[in-house]
Amino acid sequence: MAKWFPLCCCLFGAQIMAQPTEVLQDPTAPLAEMAGGSAASGQGSAGLPKLQSIVLGNGPALAVLNGKSYRIGQQIEGYTLVAIQADGVVLEKAGKRHALTLFASKVRV
C-alpha cells in the first residue's frame, strides 16, 4: 500500500491540474449592463441622460442626471423630467416617454 500511495497522489494531482479552472469574479463589481451602458438601466445610451441618483425626502424629489440635480418639469438635454420614483425616472421628448432606472433588473446573489 505504501508504494502505491505516491503514484496515486501523482495521478490524482495530474487529474486535478487537467481540470479547467473557474474564473472567479468580484461579487462587488458592477453588473455588466451598468458598466456597458444600457438604456433600461439609465446609463445614457441612445442619447439619453445618465441617471446617477434619486433624492426623496421632506422636500421636492430630485433626480441627478449627468451630474446635475433636476426636479419634475425641468428640461435635461431636450427631455422633460415628468416623474421621479424611488427606483427611476421618466423622461419625455417629442411625445415619447423613456424610463431610466438606477439599477439593472438582474441581481447578483
N, C-alpha and C positions, 0 to 999 in steps of 0.2 A: 504494500500500500504506500509506503513512504517513497518508493522510487517512482510511482505514478503521480504523486502529488505535484511536483514541478511541471511535469508535462501537461497535466490538467489545467494548472494555473496559466501556462503559456497559451494553450488552446482557448481557454475562456477569455483571457485578455485580448487575444487576437480577434475573437468574435466581437467583443465589445468595441474594439478600435475600428472594426469594419462597419459598424452601425453609423448611419448619418447622424450628425449631431443636430439637435434642435436649436434654432436661433432664439435666444431669449430676448424679449423686448421690454423696454422700460414701461411699467404699468402706469407711471405718472406722466408719460409723454402724451401730447395732444392727439386726438383721433386724426386719422389720415384726412378725413373730409375737412376738418377745421384747418389743418395745415395747408391742404391743397387749394382750398377756397371754393366752396360750392355756394350757390345762391340760396339753397334751402337752409343753410346754416349761417347765413348772413355774412358771408366772407367777401363780398364785393365783386363777384363775377358778373358779367354782362352789364357792367357799368353801374351796378347798384352800390350804394354806400356800404361801408363795413360797420355792422353793429358790434359795439365793444362792451357796452354796459347799459343797464337799466336801473334807474333810481326811483323807488316807490316809497312814499312815506307820508308825513303830515301835509307837506306842501304839494305843489303840482308835480305830476310824474315827469321824469326826464329820461331821455334816451341819449346815449353817447354814440355818435356816428362819426367815423373818420376823425376822432379826437376832439370833437366839439359837442356840447350838450344842446339838445333841442326839446321843445315842448310840442304838444299836439297843435297842428295848424301851421307850424313853421315850415319853410322851404329848405330842402337839402339837395343841392345839385340838380334842381329841376323837379324833384319829387316833393310831395306834400306829406308830412307825417300825419296820418289820420287816426292811428290808435297805438297805445302803449299798453302792453300786458306784462305780466311777471316774467314770461319766458321769451318775449319777442315783440316786434313792432310791425305795423302795416304802413307801407308807403304807397302813394298813388301818383301816377303820371299818365296823362292823356287818357284818363278813364280806366286804366289798368291798375289793379292792386297787386302789390308784391309783399309777401310776408317774409320777414327776416327773423330768425331765431338765434338766441345766444349759443345754444348747444346743438350738436347734431343729434339725430334721433337714436343713434346707436350708443349704447352704454357699455363700456368695458368693465367686465367683472373680474 
